[in-house]
Structures are given as structure tokens and as C-alpha cells.
């Protein structure tokens, strides 16, 4: 199942909070026990880098990257990118923008292009 984040945000922090809440909501739609739901919510982490913000989960998997700077040559601040690996995003296209809202997301991260 997919959750849509419809609201825009004025700050990166607010946008990250809405994105994480949508990911947790999507995870709660799966038939898993309450302990697993609580663990997913508690261990969803945000790490701030010099250019990107990394969202990862408890087992160390990276779920998404968010552009955290205004001076990226290809993307806008707040653009959501899929991970290419643990340390870098796939720069083939944004999957949404946490500042603008109006994007789908699920518990495993942003969706692929259609």
C-alpha cells in the first residue's frame, strides 16, 4: 500500500517529519505484530550530511535521500531521491519533494518512476 503526503512544508525538518510519519503509517498497514511496528517507528533514523539527508531503518538499510542544499546542479532543496547504495543517492530523477508535498511513499522509501 502507498501513502500520499499531500501537504507542503515550510522547513526541511517539518517535511522530514511528514515523510517519516507517512512511512510509519504505511508500515502499520501490514499484518505484523505491534512490537515490529514500534521497532520500525523507533529505529527510523535521519542522518544529516553535507549535501544529502539520509533516511535509514534499523537493519542499516537506506530508504531514501533528501537534497539538503540550495546549490545542487540538478535538483531542488527537498527533492527525494532513491538510494544508489549506502552512501549515495540515485541521481536519475526526484521522486517528490518534501517541501512541496503531493508525493507517494511507502515504508520501503520513495516509489520508482512509472
Secondary structure as GFF3:
##gff-version 3
##sequence-region A 1 114
A	DSSP	beta_strand	3	5	.	.	.	ID=ss1
A	DSSP	alpha_helix	12	28	.	.	.	ID=ss2
A	DSSP	alpha_helix	34	42	.	.	.	ID=ss3
A	DSSP	beta_strand	45	48	.	.	.	ID=ss4
A	DSSP	beta_strand	52	56	.	.	.	ID=ss5
A	DSSP	beta_strand	62	67	.	.	.	ID=ss6
A	DSSP	beta_strand	80	81	.	.	.	ID=ss7
A	DSSP	beta_strand	103	106	.	.	.	ID=ss8
A	DSSP	beta_strand	109	110	.	.	.	ID=ss9
###
